[in-house]
């Protein structure tokens, strides 16, 4: 059972996300709170996944993200926003957000995206993918270049990175490469360390800029 916490300043958004996710198999919404209650609620309820509004009047979503990422056994955090050109997206990804979703995400897709997050896959709405890539790189990943970063990887680590960028979870990567899940976890940790990033989304963006992905690997409703 995937335990989910929804954090948003709008009660209607909290209600809508909670209703959709609670109806899905294998997902339990353990809480739906405003930003000011987020840290306390996470400590009390220990959710696996937090869907966090990036802009809230009572507390900055990026501040909440930073606090969550410093916790032991931190939950996976995906940022929510209404805007597909939100200037805070790049900062959120550099700060360790595992994904970025628009609030008008297709309700039928939402449970799948949450499952992908829980399994370690990156989630990036296709509507904002290009904005995210450009903004993220403009904010500081052009030097050292993506190619130079990926040159640090072994052949096996590069193969793992490509599959991470496709949105595969560790067990799926293991099946594709005929590796145990523990071995895959070790490779993923090595990839993130060598690329100097904190999340799979960041790694996927570097893979794209380094030319490791074919056009079809970036297509689809969502990158996840």
Secondary structure, DSSP 8 states (H G I E B T S, - for coil): -EEEEEE-S-HHHHHHHHHHHHTSTTEEEEEEE-GGGHHHHHHHH--SEEEEES--SSS-HHHHHHHHHTSTT--EEEEEES-TT-TTHHHHHHTT--EEEETT--HHHHHHHHHHHHTT--EEETTTHHHHHHHHIIIIISSS-HHHHHTTS-HHHHHHHHHHHTT--HHHHHHHHT--HHHHHHHHHHHHHHHT-SSHHHHHHHHHHTT-S-GGGG-SSEE-
